[in-house]
Structures are given as C-alpha cells and as structure tokens.
C-alpha cells in the first residue's frame, strides 16, 4: 500500500445476506441500474474521495483489483470470501452488502441480474462474492486516505 496513506475510518459490521452474495459497488452504479441504497443497519455505506483505498476483510479468502479487473482468490472453503483492497477512482458513496436490498421492484432486480449475468460478469462497476448461502457475515472495513 502507498506509504502516504493514513487510516481515516474503520468499521466492524455484520453484513446480512438474503440473495447469497455480498457486493462492493458505488451508489452511482446502483442508481444507474434503477436501485436505491436503503437506510438499514445490515449493509455498509461509506463516503469516499478519489484516491482513497478501501480494505475489506470477510473471513479468510480475498479479492484484489489487478490492472482494472477484479480477481477472486479462493481458498479451500465452502464459500468465497472477500479480503482485499479497492482504490476509489472518483468521489462517491461506496456500498458493501447484498445488492438485493437496493431493489424494491422485482423488475429492476431481475434487470440487474440479467444485465450482469447474475452478478458473475466481470466489471469495473462492482465485484460480487458468492457467500454459499444466506446469513450474517462479520466484516472489517478500513478506509485509507491521502487527502488529509
């Protein structure tokens, strides 16, 4: 990690899952797909600035963004789990949680799933990890910033 970055925010949260996955994306992407970030305690939203680095740890596996693409590294476990870092490319609200909570209308949710091949399509707009089921996942999120 760049040495001029300072830890500015740290959170330990339980992310609830109802659609079998956890995503990291932006408010801009959710709104583009006709969704809305809900005001609930079982997701995490973070206001970030361009250049911030977000580190996310959920159990023991990890995801890393390499050359503009997200690469998933799986360990021998029954589900994929996030442990990686993400660079914020523009000021935005970052969403971490189950995207199903952002789509009240069934049609909008199905349109998102169709457009993204059920969140499996590789994209710079989001990354999604299959949790292997529903439940609550302990998560540590740390934000590092050079804009102090």
Secondary structure, 3 states (H helix, E strand, C coil): CCCCCEEEEEEEEEEEECCCEEEEEEHHHHHHCCCCCCCCCCCEEEEECCCCEEEEECCCCEEEEECCEEEEECCCCCCCCCEEEEECCCCEEEEEECHHHHCCCHHHHHHHHHHCCCCCCCCCCEEEEECCCCEEEEEEEEEEECCC
